[in-house]
């Protein structure tokens, strides 16, 4: 199975900050990397697919980059509604493994 | 509007069984692979199982293999997860998710709201 490792596990940031979350795969997954946002009590929501493609309806302050084993999710100008937990997921192979999550909290 | 609505969760004793359902609407159900993902209280997302468009191909996480069975009814637009020999560690919110495939990748673009399964005596 492909292991996905996110860092950091949590971070504190202020409204307007730029936030970067990293995700590392245990083997090359090309660009088969997705990012999801989850708010408490809600289902996850797709933000970025194929490492860098923005899902329809997602604000442009969210961006993704990377290929192979190292990936990054960047949130520019953090907004109050962005405080949530973010997960990366590989779709290169089955099982479709997730990272452990990064909780973005208000500083 | 695409909708996935899970049902069937509840409290069950260890060793018991439960069948989850995921009713789909707003899209051509038979065109998509579907997945179950679970989340234990306060924990992260864990992939559980997937099924092909016609139901002929299924895969399971090692932790549920031999105990859970995924199936679908394309005439009724419904996905199922039969869970047997349940254990305390199966306690989680269970989500169904649709997987969309494009030239650039595969992702879970729609999720249900989740149904809570609690395994406890």
Interface residues (C-beta under 8 A of the other chain):
Chain A: X31 X32 X33 X34 X36 X38 X42 X43 X44 X45 X46 X49 X50 X51 X53 X55 X87 X89 X91 X94 X95 X96 X97 X98 X99 X100 X101
Chain B: X35 X37 X44 X45 X46 X47 X50 X59 X61 X95 X99 X102 X104 X105 X106 X107 X108 X109 X111 X112 X113 X114
